[in-house]
Amino acid sequence: MATAGISFPPSADRKLESITTTDYFGFTSTPTSAASSIPYGFPATLETGQVWTAAEFTEETRFVVNLTAEHKQELDEALEAFKSLCLDGDLVDRTNFPLHQLQRTLDCVAEQIHNGKGFCILRGLEADRYCLEDSMIVFLGVQSYVAERRMRQDEVGNMLVHVTADPSNERLSKHVRHSTDTIPFHTDPDADVLGFQTRDVAASGGKCVLASGHSIYNELARTRPDVISILAAPDWPFALPYFHQRPVLFHHNGRVIFCFTRLALFGNEFYLRPTSIPSISPRQREALDLVNSIAETNRLEISLQPGDIYFVNNMALLHRRDEFVDDKYHKRHLVRMHLRNEKLGWDIPGELKQFWDEALDEDRDESWHIEPMPESFFPLKLGSH
């Protein structure tokens, strides 16, 4: 069985109206109505806060919170209050990192992440304002107000993942996390919310790109409801963290949720899918390509700045990054966390619950590396992303 490479989408310039069922799946007719083909129980349309188009965000003020001098002073004071307790840095939380003024802003950010547009950037913390250890405490302190539960990101318990190019050897440079290539739209596994600390940006390129999963759903419901049935089928062959089959798209307790990574479904030259498990079918491949194509037509490109703290709803939005180039002065470096807010977090579909429970299990070991570490600390297989 041949190993499948990562599939990139058809041209985003191609109008969806011209994509008939024959084009994508070899059928001979175009579906006649969304209502007749949408899977039972799935909504005909979504009217959530996460339904948006990129045109709505021409002004950064729609999604950037610029921290004031008073906010930054409060963060400095909270940092000193926490350090006075002589606790390990990973123990920072709302109770020992007191933010009174900024708390109201961060509560609004949390609400926006879960029930509004689904993303937000906190801007204004200079990258060199703190030493490395202090900057991580501040990041964790802010994060604890937006989504307080921290999730393991791999089987060895890494809580922080460094997303940065590593050209030191060919093996590392081909991994999604350490490459400089454009990657297609996806979600991260096992996370409600993604939190990023921006330590530096690339010399060129490397924008963060978002698309509304709920807008994608509405477009599919309007033009290709048969694809919703394919995405919601329970037979998608995920290879990571171990072989299992489940849907890519869920409708659970009133929420529509996307959950998929390309690596787990296709493999690539770095991670070869085992030949003993089923390959993704042509219909499934084309369904994901259509999702990616719709996402590209409605993509929102965001230029981060050093010091930015950035949150994304990983269940409602799809994300990717652009190709980038580093130089000796600028090296793109994001620190990523997987997070959950127990009060605002969405209910987890049964097919995903085991993975969430394992990521949140407080009895499992945790590893906290505030600087990039060798591959032995950050496994590049077995479900890593």
JOCORCOR-V788494 format. One record per residue. N is the residue number from 1. RES is the residue in three letters. SS is DSSP state (helix for helix, strand for strand, loop for the rest). PSI is psi in degrees with one decimal (* if undefined). BURIAL is 1 if it has 24 or more other ideal C-beta (glycine too) atoms within 12 Angstrom, else 0. Layout:
BEGIN
n->N res->RES ss->SS psi->PSI burial->BURIAL
n->N res->RES ss->SS psi->PSI burial->BURIAL
END
This chain:
BEGIN
n->1 res->MET ss->loop psi->124.7 burial->0
n->2 res->ALA ss->loop psi->145.5 burial->0
n->3 res->THR ss->loop psi->130.6 burial->0
n->4 res->ALA ss->loop psi->136.4 burial->1
n->5 res->GLY ss->loop psi->170.1 burial->0
n->6 res->ILE ss->loop psi->131.2 burial->1
n->7 res->SER ss->loop psi->130.0 burial->1
n->8 res->PHE ss->loop psi->157.9 burial->0
n->9 res->PRO ss->loop psi->161.5 burial->1
n->10 res->PRO ss->loop psi->169.5 burial->1
n->11 res->SER ss->loop psi->132.3 burial->0
n->12 res->ALA ss->loop psi->-13.3 burial->0
n->13 res->ASP ss->loop psi->-13.1 burial->0
n->14 res->ARG ss->loop psi->124.7 burial->0
n->15 res->LYS ss->loop psi->137.1 burial->0
n->16 res->LEU ss->helix psi->-33.2 burial->1
n->17 res->GLU ss->helix psi->-24.8 burial->0
n->18 res->SER ss->helix psi->-6.0 burial->0
n->19 res->ILE ss->loop psi->96.9 burial->1
n->20 res->THR ss->loop psi->170.4 burial->0
n->21 res->THR ss->helix psi->-32.4 burial->1
n->22 res->THR ss->helix psi->-41.6 burial->0
n->23 res->ASP ss->helix psi->-43.0 burial->1
n->24 res->TYR ss->helix psi->-37.8 burial->1
n->25 res->PHE ss->helix psi->5.0 burial->1
n->26 res->GLY ss->loop psi->8.9 burial->0
n->27 res->PHE ss->loop psi->-179.6 burial->0
n->28 res->THR ss->loop psi->4.2 burial->0
n->29 res->SER ss->loop psi->155.1 burial->0
n->30 res->THR ss->loop psi->136.6 burial->0
n->31 res->PRO ss->loop psi->143.5 burial->1
n->32 res->THR ss->loop psi->-35.2 burial->0
n->33 res->SER ss->loop psi->144.1 burial->0
n->34 res->ALA ss->helix psi->-43.7 burial->1
n->35 res->ALA ss->helix psi->-32.8 burial->0
n->36 res->SER ss->helix psi->-15.6 burial->0
n->37 res->SER ss->helix psi->-15.5 burial->1
n->38 res->ILE ss->loop psi->137.5 burial->1
n->39 res->PRO ss->loop psi->148.5 burial->1
n->40 res->TYR ss->loop psi->132.3 burial->0
n->41 res->GLY ss->loop psi->-18.1 burial->0
n->42 res->PHE ss->loop psi->145.4 burial->1
n->43 res->PRO ss->loop psi->149.7 burial->1
n->44 res->ALA ss->loop psi->-28.8 burial->0
n->45 res->THR ss->loop psi->155.1 burial->0
n->46 res->LEU ss->loop psi->139.9 burial->1
n->47 res->GLU ss->loop psi->53.5 burial->0
n->48 res->THR ss->loop psi->169.9 burial->1
n->49 res->GLY ss->loop psi->-20.0 burial->0
n->50 res->GLN ss->loop psi->1.2 burial->1
n->51 res->VAL ss->loop psi->110.4 burial->1
n->52 res->TRP ss->loop psi->165.9 burial->1
n->53 res->THR ss->loop psi->156.2 burial->1
n->54 res->ALA ss->helix psi->-29.5 burial->1
n->55 res->ALA ss->helix psi->-19.3 burial->0
n->56 res->GLU ss->helix psi->-10.6 burial->0
n->57 res->PHE ss->helix psi->42.9 burial->1
n->58 res->THR ss->loop psi->-25.0 burial->0
n->59 res->GLU ss->loop psi->126.5 burial->0
n->60 res->GLU ss->helix psi->-22.2 burial->0
n->61 res->THR ss->helix psi->-15.7 burial->0
n->62 res->ARG ss->helix psi->-21.8 burial->0
n->63 res->PHE ss->loop psi->1.3 burial->1
n->64 res->VAL ss->strand psi->127.5 burial->1
n->65 res->VAL ss->strand psi->112.4 burial->1
n->66 res->ASN ss->strand psi->116.4 burial->0
n->67 res->LEU ss->loop psi->135.2 burial->1
n->68 res->THR ss->loop psi->170.6 burial->0
n->69 res->ALA ss->helix psi->-37.4 burial->0
n->70 res->GLU ss->helix psi->-40.3 burial->0
n->71 res->HIS ss->helix psi->-45.5 burial->1
n->72 res->LYS ss->helix psi->-36.1 burial->1
n->73 res->GLN ss->helix psi->-40.3 burial->0
n->74 res->GLU ss->helix psi->-37.6 burial->1
n->75 res->LEU ss->helix psi->-41.6 burial->1
n->76 res->ASP ss->helix psi->-43.0 burial->1
n->77 res->GLU ss->helix psi->-39.0 burial->0
n->78 res->ALA ss->helix psi->-38.5 burial->1
n->79 res->LEU ss->helix psi->-47.2 burial->1
n->80 res->GLU ss->helix psi->-37.6 burial->0
n->81 res->ALA ss->helix psi->-42.5 burial->0
n->82 res->PHE ss->helix psi->-44.7 burial->1
n->83 res->LYS ss->helix psi->-29.5 burial->1
n->84 res->SER ss->loop psi->-18.1 burial->0
n->85 res->LEU ss->loop psi->-11.4 burial->0
n->86 res->CYS ss->loop psi->42.1 burial->0
n->87 res->LEU ss->loop psi->158.5 burial->0
n->88 res->ASP ss->loop psi->146.6 burial->0
n->89 res->GLY ss->helix psi->-30.1 burial->1
n->90 res->ASP ss->helix psi->-4.4 burial->1
n->91 res->LEU ss->helix psi->2.2 burial->0
n->92 res->VAL ss->loop psi->136.7 burial->1
n->93 res->ASP ss->loop psi->-173.7 burial->1
n->94 res->ARG ss->loop psi->-28.9 burial->1
n->95 res->THR ss->loop psi->-26.9 burial->0
n->96 res->ASN ss->loop psi->5.8 burial->1
n->97 res->PHE ss->loop psi->75.5 burial->1
n->98 res->PRO ss->loop psi->123.4 burial->1
n->99 res->LEU ss->loop psi->113.9 burial->1
n->100 res->HIS ss->loop psi->-55.0 burial->0
n->101 res->GLN ss->helix psi->-50.4 burial->0
n->102 res->LEU ss->helix psi->-23.3 burial->1
n->103 res->GLN ss->helix psi->-41.8 burial->1
n->104 res->ARG ss->helix psi->-40.2 burial->0
n->105 res->THR ss->helix psi->-43.7 burial->1
n->106 res->LEU ss->helix psi->-31.8 burial->1
n->107 res->ASP ss->helix psi->-38.7 burial->1
n->108 res->CYS ss->helix psi->-38.3 burial->0
n->109 res->VAL ss->helix psi->-46.1 burial->1
n->110 res->ALA ss->helix psi->-41.5 burial->1
n->111 res->GLU ss->helix psi->-41.9 burial->1
n->112 res->GLN ss->helix psi->-38.3 burial->1
n->113 res->ILE ss->helix psi->-42.3 burial->1
n->114 res->HIS ss->helix psi->-31.7 burial->1
n->115 res->ASN ss->helix psi->-2.4 burial->1
n->116 res->GLY ss->loop psi->-136.9 burial->1
n->117 res->LYS ss->loop psi->-21.6 burial->1
n->118 res->GLY ss->loop psi->4.6 burial->1
n->119 res->PHE ss->strand psi->156.8 burial->1
n->120 res->CYS ss->strand psi->147.4 burial->1
n->121 res->ILE ss->strand psi->131.0 burial->1
n->122 res->LEU ss->strand psi->121.1 burial->1
n->123 res->ARG ss->strand psi->145.9 burial->1
n->124 res->GLY ss->loop psi->-11.9 burial->1
n->125 res->LEU ss->loop psi->110.1 burial->1
n->126 res->GLU ss->loop psi->139.2 burial->0
n->127 res->ALA ss->loop psi->-28.5 burial->1
n->128 res->ASP ss->loop psi->16.8 burial->0
n->129 res->ARG ss->loop psi->-33.7 burial->0
n->130 res->TYR ss->loop psi->160.4 burial->1
n->131 res->CYS ss->loop psi->169.5 burial->0
n->132 res->LEU ss->helix psi->-45.5 burial->0
n->133 res->GLU ss->helix psi->-43.6 burial->0
n->134 res->ASP ss->helix psi->-36.9 burial->1
n->135 res->SER ss->helix psi->-34.4 burial->1
n->136 res->MET ss->helix psi->-37.9 burial->1
n->137 res->ILE ss->helix psi->-42.2 burial->1
n->138 res->VAL ss->helix psi->-43.8 burial->1
n->139 res->PHE ss->helix psi->-47.7 burial->1
n->140 res->LEU ss->helix psi->-36.1 burial->1
n->141 res->GLY ss->helix psi->-46.2 burial->1
n->142 res->VAL ss->helix psi->-45.2 burial->1
n->143 res->GLN ss->helix psi->-35.8 burial->1
n->144 res->SER ss->helix psi->-18.1 burial->1
n->145 res->TYR ss->helix psi->-23.6 burial->1
n->146 res->VAL ss->helix psi->-44.6 burial->1
n->147 res->ALA ss->loop psi->102.5 burial->1
n->148 res->GLU ss->loop psi->-24.0 burial->1
n->149 res->ARG ss->strand psi->132.3 burial->1
n->150 res->ARG ss->strand psi->135.1 burial->1
n->151 res->MET ss->strand psi->141.9 burial->1
n->152 res->ARG ss->loop psi->145.1 burial->1
n->153 res->GLN ss->loop psi->-0.9 burial->1
n->154 res->ASP ss->loop psi->179.5 burial->1
n->155 res->GLU ss->loop psi->-16.4 burial->1
n->156 res->VAL ss->loop psi->1.6 burial->1
n->157 res->GLY ss->loop psi->21.1 burial->1
n->158 res->ASN ss->strand psi->125.6 burial->1
n->159 res->MET ss->loop psi->-24.3 burial->1
n->160 res->LEU ss->loop psi->130.2 burial->1
n->161 res->VAL ss->strand psi->130.2 burial->1
n->162 res->HIS ss->strand psi->112.8 burial->1
n->163 res->VAL ss->strand psi->99.5 burial->1
n->164 res->THR ss->strand psi->146.6 burial->1
n->165 res->ALA ss->loop psi->141.2 burial->1
n->166 res->ASP ss->loop psi->92.3 burial->1
n->167 res->PRO ss->loop psi->12.3 burial->0
n->168 res->SER ss->loop psi->-30.0 burial->0
n->169 res->ASN ss->loop psi->160.1 burial->0
n->170 res->GLU ss->helix psi->-36.3 burial->0
n->171 res->ARG ss->helix psi->-50.2 burial->0
n->172 res->LEU ss->helix psi->-40.5 burial->1
n->173 res->SER ss->helix psi->-15.5 burial->0
n->174 res->LYS ss->loop psi->-9.2 burial->1
n->175 res->HIS ss->loop psi->142.0 burial->1
n->176 res->VAL ss->helix psi->-43.1 burial->1
n->177 res->ARG ss->helix psi->-27.9 burial->1
n->178 res->HIS ss->helix psi->9.2 burial->1
n->179 res->SER ss->loop psi->171.0 burial->1
n->180 res->THR ss->loop psi->9.0 burial->1
n->181 res->ASP ss->loop psi->158.4 burial->1
n->182 res->THR ss->loop psi->140.9 burial->0
n->183 res->ILE ss->loop psi->149.6 burial->1
n->184 res->PRO ss->loop psi->169.6 burial->1
n->185 res->PHE ss->loop psi->146.2 burial->1
n->186 res->HIS ss->strand psi->177.6 burial->1
n->187 res->THR ss->loop psi->163.8 burial->1
n->188 res->ASP ss->loop psi->151.5 burial->1
n->189 res->PRO ss->loop psi->148.4 burial->1
n->190 res->ASP ss->loop psi->47.9 burial->1
n->191 res->ALA ss->loop psi->135.9 burial->1
n->192 res->ASP ss->loop psi->-46.9 burial->1
n->193 res->VAL ss->strand psi->140.1 burial->1
n->194 res->LEU ss->strand psi->132.7 burial->1
n->195 res->GLY ss->strand psi->133.7 burial->1
n->196 res->PHE ss->strand psi->136.7 burial->1
n->197 res->GLN ss->strand psi->126.8 burial->1
n->198 res->THR ss->strand psi->105.5 burial->1
n->199 res->ARG ss->strand psi->-35.2 burial->1
n->200 res->ASP ss->strand psi->162.8 burial->1
n->201 res->VAL ss->loop psi->164.2 burial->1
n->202 res->ALA ss->loop psi->163.3 burial->1
n->203 res->ALA ss->loop psi->-35.8 burial->0
n->204 res->SER ss->strand psi->148.9 burial->0
n->205 res->GLY ss->strand psi->-161.5 burial->1
n->206 res->GLY ss->loop psi->21.1 burial->1
n->207 res->LYS ss->loop psi->148.8 burial->1
n->208 res->CYS ss->strand psi->132.6 burial->1
n->209 res->VAL ss->strand psi->128.8 burial->1
n->210 res->LEU ss->strand psi->155.2 burial->1
n->211 res->ALA ss->strand psi->144.5 burial->1
n->212 res->SER ss->strand psi->116.2 burial->1
n->213 res->GLY ss->helix psi->-31.2 burial->1
n->214 res->HIS ss->helix psi->-32.5 burial->1
n->215 res->SER ss->helix psi->-37.4 burial->1
n->216 res->ILE ss->helix psi->-44.7 burial->1
n->217 res->TYR ss->helix psi->-46.1 burial->1
n->218 res->ASN ss->helix psi->-38.4 burial->1
n->219 res->GLU ss->helix psi->-40.2 burial->1
n->220 res->LEU ss->helix psi->-41.9 burial->1
n->221 res->ALA ss->helix psi->-33.7 burial->1
n->222 res->ARG ss->helix psi->-39.1 burial->1
n->223 res->THR ss->helix psi->-31.0 burial->1
n->224 res->ARG ss->loop psi->63.4 burial->1
n->225 res->PRO ss->helix psi->-23.2 burial->1
n->226 res->ASP ss->helix psi->-29.7 burial->1
n->227 res->VAL ss->helix psi->-33.2 burial->1
n->228 res->ILE ss->helix psi->-41.1 burial->1
n->229 res->SER ss->helix psi->-40.1 burial->1
n->230 res->ILE ss->helix psi->-45.2 burial->1
n->231 res->LEU ss->helix psi->-32.4 burial->1
n->232 res->ALA ss->helix psi->-3.2 burial->1
n->233 res->ALA ss->loop psi->148.7 burial->1
n->234 res->PRO ss->loop psi->17.9 burial->0
n->235 res->ASP ss->loop psi->20.3 burial->0
n->236 res->TRP ss->strand psi->126.1 burial->1
n->237 res->PRO ss->strand psi->88.6 burial->1
n->238 res->PHE ss->strand psi->131.6 burial->1
n->239 res->ALA ss->loop psi->-13.5 burial->1
n->240 res->LEU ss->loop psi->147.5 burial->1
n->241 res->PRO ss->loop psi->-13.6 burial->1
n->242 res->TYR ss->loop psi->167.2 burial->0
n->243 res->PHE ss->loop psi->128.2 burial->0
n->244 res->HIS ss->strand psi->159.9 burial->0
n->245 res->GLN ss->strand psi->135.7 burial->0
n->246 res->ARG ss->strand psi->172.3 burial->1
n->247 res->PRO ss->loop psi->164.5 burial->1
n->248 res->VAL ss->loop psi->-29.8 burial->1
n->249 res->LEU ss->strand psi->132.5 burial->1
n->250 res->PHE ss->strand psi->149.1 burial->1
n->251 res->HIS ss->strand psi->108.5 burial->1
n->252 res->HIS ss->strand psi->120.9 burial->0
n->253 res->ASN ss->loop psi->44.4 burial->0
n->254 res->GLY ss->loop psi->-0.5 burial->0
n->255 res->ARG ss->strand psi->137.5 burial->1
n->256 res->VAL ss->strand psi->126.6 burial->1
n->257 res->ILE ss->strand psi->128.2 burial->1
n->258 res->PHE ss->strand psi->140.0 burial->1
n->259 res->CYS ss->loop psi->101.8 burial->1
n->260 res->PHE ss->loop psi->148.0 burial->1
n->261 res->THR ss->loop psi->143.9 burial->1
n->262 res->ARG ss->helix psi->-38.6 burial->1
n->263 res->LEU ss->helix psi->-42.2 burial->1
n->264 res->ALA ss->helix psi->-22.6 burial->1
n->265 res->LEU ss->helix psi->-34.2 burial->1
n->266 res->PHE ss->helix psi->-30.1 burial->1
n->267 res->GLY ss->loop psi->179.9 burial->1
n->268 res->ASN ss->loop psi->-172.0 burial->1
n->269 res->GLU ss->loop psi->-18.6 burial->0
n->270 res->PHE ss->loop psi->-45.4 burial->1
n->271 res->TYR ss->loop psi->106.5 burial->1
n->272 res->LEU ss->loop psi->125.5 burial->0
n->273 res->ARG ss->loop psi->138.3 burial->1
n->274 res->PRO ss->loop psi->138.1 burial->0
n->275 res->THR ss->loop psi->-9.6 burial->0
n->276 res->SER ss->loop psi->-5.7 burial->0
n->277 res->ILE ss->loop psi->157.7 burial->0
n->278 res->PRO ss->loop psi->149.0 burial->0
n->279 res->SER ss->loop psi->159.2 burial->1
n->280 res->ILE ss->loop psi->141.5 burial->1
n->281 res->SER ss->loop psi->160.8 burial->0
n->282 res->PRO ss->helix psi->-38.8 burial->0
n->283 res->ARG ss->helix psi->-42.1 burial->0
n->284 res->GLN ss->helix psi->-42.3 burial->1
n->285 res->ARG ss->helix psi->-46.3 burial->1
n->286 res->GLU ss->helix psi->-32.7 burial->1
n->287 res->ALA ss->helix psi->-44.1 burial->1
n->288 res->LEU ss->helix psi->-36.4 burial->1
n->289 res->ASP ss->helix psi->-38.1 burial->1
n->290 res->LEU ss->helix psi->-41.4 burial->1
n->291 res->VAL ss->helix psi->-45.4 burial->1
n->292 res->ASN ss->helix psi->-38.4 burial->1
n->293 res->SER ss->helix psi->-43.9 burial->1
n->294 res->ILE ss->helix psi->-42.0 burial->1
n->295 res->ALA ss->helix psi->-41.2 burial->1
n->296 res->GLU ss->helix psi->-35.8 burial->1
n->297 res->THR ss->helix psi->-17.9 burial->1
n->298 res->ASN ss->loop psi->30.2 burial->1
n->299 res->ARG ss->loop psi->144.8 burial->1
n->300 res->LEU ss->strand psi->116.3 burial->1
n->301 res->GLU ss->strand psi->129.4 burial->0
n->302 res->ILE ss->strand psi->126.2 burial->1
n->303 res->SER ss->loop psi->113.9 burial->1
n->304 res->LEU ss->loop psi->161.0 burial->1
n->305 res->GLN ss->loop psi->148.2 burial->1
n->306 res->PRO ss->loop psi->133.2 burial->1
n->307 res->GLY ss->loop psi->-16.5 burial->1
n->308 res->ASP ss->loop psi->141.1 burial->1
n->309 res->ILE ss->strand psi->129.5 burial->1
n->310 res->TYR ss->strand psi->127.1 burial->1
n->311 res->PHE ss->strand psi->141.6 burial->1
n->312 res->VAL ss->strand psi->135.9 burial->1
n->313 res->ASN ss->strand psi->110.1 burial->1
n->314 res->ASN ss->loop psi->-7.6 burial->1
n->315 res->MET ss->loop psi->-22.8 burial->1
n->316 res->ALA ss->loop psi->-22.9 burial->1
n->317 res->LEU ss->strand psi->149.2 burial->1
n->318 res->LEU ss->strand psi->152.4 burial->1
n->319 res->HIS ss->strand psi->161.0 burial->1
n->320 res->ARG ss->strand psi->-179.3 burial->1
n->321 res->ARG ss->strand psi->156.1 burial->1
n->322 res->ASP ss->loop psi->158.9 burial->1
n->323 res->GLU ss->loop psi->148.2 burial->0
n->324 res->PHE ss->strand psi->164.6 burial->1
n->325 res->VAL ss->strand psi->126.7 burial->0
n->326 res->ASP ss->loop psi->161.0 burial->1
n->327 res->ASP ss->loop psi->-172.2 burial->0
n->328 res->LYS ss->loop psi->-14.1 burial->0
n->329 res->TYR ss->loop psi->-25.3 burial->0
n->330 res->HIS ss->loop psi->120.7 burial->0
n->331 res->LYS ss->loop psi->112.2 burial->1
n->332 res->ARG ss->loop psi->127.2 burial->1
n->333 res->HIS ss->strand psi->108.2 burial->1
n->334 res->LEU ss->strand psi->143.6 burial->1
n->335 res->VAL ss->strand psi->121.4 burial->1
n->336 res->ARG ss->strand psi->141.2 burial->1
n->337 res->MET ss->strand psi->147.8 burial->1
n->338 res->HIS ss->strand psi->130.5 burial->1
n->339 res->LEU ss->strand psi->161.7 burial->1
n->340 res->ARG ss->strand psi->140.8 burial->1
n->341 res->ASN ss->loop psi->114.0 burial->1
n->342 res->GLU ss->loop psi->-30.7 burial->0
n->343 res->LYS ss->loop psi->-45.3 burial->0
n->344 res->LEU ss->loop psi->-13.7 burial->1
n->345 res->GLY ss->loop psi->146.6 burial->1
n->346 res->TRP ss->loop psi->151.5 burial->1
n->347 res->ASP ss->loop psi->141.1 burial->0
n->348 res->ILE ss->loop psi->128.3 burial->1
n->349 res->PRO ss->loop psi->149.1 burial->1
n->350 res->GLY ss->helix psi->-36.0 burial->0
n->351 res->GLU ss->helix psi->-19.1 burial->1
n->352 res->LEU ss->helix psi->-12.9 burial->1
n->353 res->LYS ss->helix psi->-39.4 burial->0
n->354 res->GLN ss->helix psi->-41.1 burial->0
n->355 res->PHE ss->helix psi->-40.3 burial->1
n->356 res->TRP ss->helix psi->-44.4 burial->1
n->357 res->ASP ss->helix psi->-40.9 burial->0
n->358 res->GLU ss->helix psi->-39.7 burial->1
n->359 res->ALA ss->helix psi->-26.5 burial->1
n->360 res->LEU ss->helix psi->-3.9 burial->1
n->361 res->ASP ss->loop psi->113.4 burial->0
n->362 res->GLU ss->loop psi->-10.9 burial->0
n->363 res->ASP ss->loop psi->-6.4 burial->0
n->364 res->ARG ss->loop psi->153.6 burial->0
n->365 res->ASP ss->loop psi->148.8 burial->0
n->366 res->GLU ss->loop psi->145.1 burial->1
n->367 res->SER ss->strand psi->128.9 burial->0
n->368 res->TRP ss->loop psi->108.4 burial->1
n->369 res->HIS ss->loop psi->109.4 burial->1
n->370 res->ILE ss->loop psi->-5.3 burial->1
n->371 res->GLU ss->loop psi->155.9 burial->0
n->372 res->PRO ss->loop psi->139.1 burial->1
n->373 res->MET ss->loop psi->166.2 burial->0
n->374 res->PRO ss->loop psi->166.5 burial->0
n->375 res->GLU ss->loop psi->-29.0 burial->0
n->376 res->SER ss->loop psi->-26.3 burial->0
n->377 res->PHE ss->loop psi->-27.8 burial->0
n->378 res->PHE ss->loop psi->88.6 burial->1
n->379 res->PRO ss->loop psi->139.7 burial->1
n->380 res->LEU ss->loop psi->19.2 burial->1
n->381 res->LYS ss->loop psi->-164.3 burial->1
n->382 res->LEU ss->loop psi->44.7 burial->0
n->383 res->GLY ss->loop psi->-0.9 burial->1
n->384 res->SER ss->loop psi->156.7 burial->1
n->385 res->HIS ss->loop psi->* burial->1
END
